[in-house]
């Protein structure tokens, strides 16, 4: 019988399927459903520092008194954080799966404040969502330095595993991952999906773009999973963005991932898809004579194929330059 158990960032998971941070992981009732459906772990919906500050700012505008503003600021922050900590405690008490907290901040001091509280509440690990977009006002090294500074500070602050969910807009991704690993980063997630926007040409305004990922998004995730896992020794990776099928999970593991994060597919197909994915992966492993995940993990990554250039952009010219519609 095959064994789907895998390890990621020092955590043992019963299978390689993890529920990504989303509205499906923001309450005890939903997480209990995910647990019952067979998910291997959950990443809680992110605690957004910016959202807390915006809420605080709206309320403090009501008062002209500095003392009242300070009180409101402290109360709002404590209320948001305490609700999040209560969720961690509840899930740990009533579910059987690892619980990864997710924090989304943009000030270094805030990351550490939140992280200490999250560790004390019992979270098994912390996933950092570093939402930084360099639109030209910062130097070329701004993004890299931000990632490294945050990791460095947090590793001094907490003892639980630190996982970083990476953005796609990184110049030298393997180089940055290598530096983060040397600082103690326990795992990375490829990739963080930025808020998508659109333009309404009739109303002449910015609108929300596509909410969910689509299967085509997975190709870029797969490429960089294979490259990073082949270039950075012993790095722990989860695939995220574009994972819509059990085949995607197998592809991600072959490319070097320890598992995959599911989000859009859970919204579109429901939680029953988890059990179906588990069954299909088990059947595929039996058909291919694999007993455990480690038997085929990384088998087709950048370091383990005869032509690593297959993962490089130059191949576009080779395969499509003569394509005619």
N, C-alpha and C positions, 0 to 999 in steps of 0.2 A: 504493500500500500504506500502511496506517495505521501510525503510530508511537506506541507506548504509553509512551514514555519520559517521565518526570516528574521534577521536582526538589522536594526537601523539605529545609528547614533547611540549605541549601547543598550537599546531596548529590544526585548524579544517580542515579536509579533506572531500571532498564530497563522497569519497569512499576509501576503504582500499588498493588501488593499486597505488604504487609509482614507477616511473621509476628510476632505480638505476643509479649511476654514470657510464657513458660509452660513447662510441663514438656517441650514439644516443642522448646524452644530451649536445653536445659540440657546438651547433649552434642555433640561434634563429629560423631558418626555421624548423629544426627537432623538436624542443620543441613545436612549434606551431602545428605541426602535432600530437604530443603526446597529447596536450591540446584538439585538435579537436576530437581525438580518445576517449577521456573520462578519461584520467589518472587523479588520485587524486592529485598528486604532482610530482615534478621532483627534482632529485639530480644532480646538474651539474657535468660534467666531472671534475675529480680532478685537482687541481692546484698542480703540483709536484715541491717541492723545489729542489729535487735532479736533476730533469730534467733541471731546470733553471741553476743550478750550472754547470752541464755537458756542456750545451750550452755555458756558459760563459767561461769555461776552454778551450774549443776548439778554441774560438776566441782569447783569450788572449795569446795563444801559438804563435800566428802570430807576436806579438809585443814583443820587448825586453825592452820597456819603461814602468816603473811602473805607470807613470801618465796615459798612454794610457790604461793599464790594468785596473786601477781603473775606468776610464771613461766607458770602455766596460762593466765591471761588473755592474755598476750602471744602464747603459742604458738597458742591457738585462733584468735585474730584473724588472725594471720599465715597459718595454715593455710587458713582459709576464703578469705581474700583471694587468696592465691597460687594456689589451685585455680581461682579465677575468672579471674585474669590469664592462667593457662596456657590456659584455654579460649579467651580472646580471641586469644592468639598463634596457637593451633592453627587456629582458624577463618580468621583472616587469611591464614595460610600455605596453606590447602588449599581455600578457597572463593573464588568470584568476586564475591560480593555484599557490599554495605556491611554492617558489623557495628556495631550500636548497643548499647552496654552499658546496663544498667538498675540503678540503685541505689535502695534503699528505706531511708532513714534518718530519724531523728527528732531528731537533735542536729546543730546547724550545723557543729561542728568535724568530725564524722564524715563529713559529705557531702564536705567539701573534701579530707580525707585519702584517701578512696576514689577521688575523681575524679582526683587527680593520678596515682595508680598506674594507673588505667584508661587515661588518656591515654598514659602512657608505654608501656603494653602494645600500643598500636596501634589502639584502638577508633576508629571513624570519627565517633562522636558519643556523647553520654550522654543517656539518658532518665531524668528524675527522677520517681520515684513518691512524691508527697508525701501520705502517709497520715495526715492530721490530721482528727480529728473533734471539733468543739466541741460538747460536750454541755451547755453552759451554765456551765461553771466558768471560762471565759475571756471576755474582752470581745468586742464585735461585730467588731472589726477584727483579731482574733487570726489568723484563717486568712489573710487578705490580707497582713498583715505577715510572716507566716511564709514564704509564697511569695516575696515580694519580697526578704526578707533572704537566703534561700537562693540565689536567682538572682544577686543582687548579689555575694555572696561567691564563688560559683563562676565568674562571668565574670572575676573578678580572678585566679582560680587556674588555669584551663585555657584553651586556645585552640581546642579542637575545639567543634563546635556543641553547644549545650545545648537540649534539648527537655524541656518540662514536660508531664507527663500530669496533666490537671486532674480534680478531683473535681466531682461534680454539686452539692455543697452550698455553692456560692459565690453570694452575694447578687447582686452586680453583675459578672457574668462578663465582658462586653465591656470594662468599665472596668478590671478587674484585668488582663486580657490586654493591653490598651493600655499599662498601666504596666510590665508585664513586658517587653513589646517594646521600650519606651524604655530599659530597662536592658540590652538586648542579647539577650534570649531569641530563639533562632533558629527555634523552632517549638513548637506545642502539639498535644496529643492530647486529643480529646474522645470518651470520658471514661474515667477510672479507675473500674473496677468494684470496689466494696468487697466484702469478705467478707460473704456472705449468711448470716444466722442464722435459726433457727426455734426453736420451743418444743415439746418433747414433753410433751403434757398427761397422759400416763400415768406417765412416769418423773419428771415435774416437774423437767425440766432443759433447759438450752439445748443445742441441737444445730445441726449444720451445715445451712444452707439449700441452695438450688439452686446447683450448681456452675457450670453453663454459662449463658450468656446465651440469650435467645430472640429471634426476629425482631421482636417487639413492642418490645423495648428500643431498637431503632434509631430509632424516631420521635423520641425526645427528643434523641438524638445529632444527627439530621438537622436538627431545629429550631435547635439552638444553633450548629451549624456554619454554617448560613445566616445567622443573626443576627450572629455574631462576624465572619465573613468580610466581611459587608456593612458592619459598623460600625468595624472596625479595619483600616486601610489596609495592604495588602501583608503581612498576617499569613499564615504558613504553618500549615496545619491538616491533621491526619490524623483520620479518623473511626475510632472504636473503640467497642466494646460494641454488640452486636446486628447486626453485619455478617454475614449468612448467605448472600448470593447475589451474582451478578454485577450484578444490577439495583441492589442496595444500593450497590455501588461506583459505578455511574454516577450514582445519586441524590446520593451524597456529593460527587462531583466537581461536579455541577451546582450544588450548594449552596455550593461554594467550597473543598472539600478538595483537597489535592494527591494524596491516596491514602487507603487504608483499611488498618487492621490486622485481621488474621484470627486467631482463636483457637478459639472453640467449634466453628465449622464444620469446622476441621481435625481436631478430635477426633472429631466425629460422622460426617464423610464421608471422612476420609482425605486424604492429600496430593495425590491425583489431582485433587481439586476445583480446585486452583490452575490447572492447565492448561485445564480446562473454563471457568473464569471468564475467563481470558485470551482464549480463543477467542471466547467470547460477547461480550465487550466489543469486540473487534476487529470482529466481524460487525455489531454495533450501530453502531459508528462509521462503517463503510462504508455501511450503509443510510441513515445520516443525514448523509452527506457531510462527516464530520469527519476531518481528516488527523492531528491530534495532540490530546493531552489539553488543552492550553491553549486550543483552539478552543471548548471548551464548559465549561471550568472557571469556576465562579461565575456562570454564565449565569442561574441562578435563585436567587441569594442575596438577602439582605435589601435590598441597594442596587439590584438590577437587575430587580425585578418592579414592576408597576404598583401593587399593593396589598400593601405590606410587612406590613400588619396580619394578613395570612393566616398569618404565623408567630407571632402573638401569642396569648396564652391566651384573650383575650376571645372569640375565634372559637368556642370550645366552646359558648358560649351561643347563638350564631347558628345553628350547624348541628345542635345536638342538643337544644335546649330543647323542641322539639315532637316529639321522637322517642318513639314508643310501641311497646312490644313486642307 
